[in-house]
């Protein structure tokens, strides 16, 4: 077997069979991994102190869930440009104040892609937005969002992890601080400074 053989391919991802590393895998069986593009996640507050979310049906788990706006990074696209584009496409909101929230490997046991998070404040609606089919925009006041986290069986861990990073790196409590304090702190942090952390 060559080092990596593509055994299944779609427009969104492909599955590779890799030679066994001998580290916990049976030595005579290939190891399968899913290779796909890196993604971005937008964790955003509006000027009215609402969390901007989406609700959509996910065929893999056969249910509709509440999510942060997110999507794949296109070839040649910067991480921030991808985040801004996904936010506008999926919610009709735009943001000018962003802070880098870190990156995560969602499934390092099988998947190669990394998800990058950005936190934004002061989001405002764009004119003449028509949402994509199958995606509903949801605006939740932060107090309601906190209650949703407590009650939900499907907590949005990837997005919530970026809240923790913002607290540790920048002293910004995205769930509890007053919106004015969050905005003031974020405006003092430039994207260049935060992107140096990647």
Secondary structure, DSSP 8 states (H G I E B T S, - for coil): --SEEEEEE-SSEEEEEE---SSSS-TTS-EEEEEE--EEEEEEEETTSEEEEEEEEETTTTEEEEEEEEEE--TT--HHHHHHHHHHHHHSEE-SEEEEEEEE-S-TTTB---EEEEEEEEEEE-TT----TTEEEEEEEHHHHHHHHHH-SS--HHHHHHHHHHHHHH---TTTS-HHHHHHHHHTS-HHHHHTT-
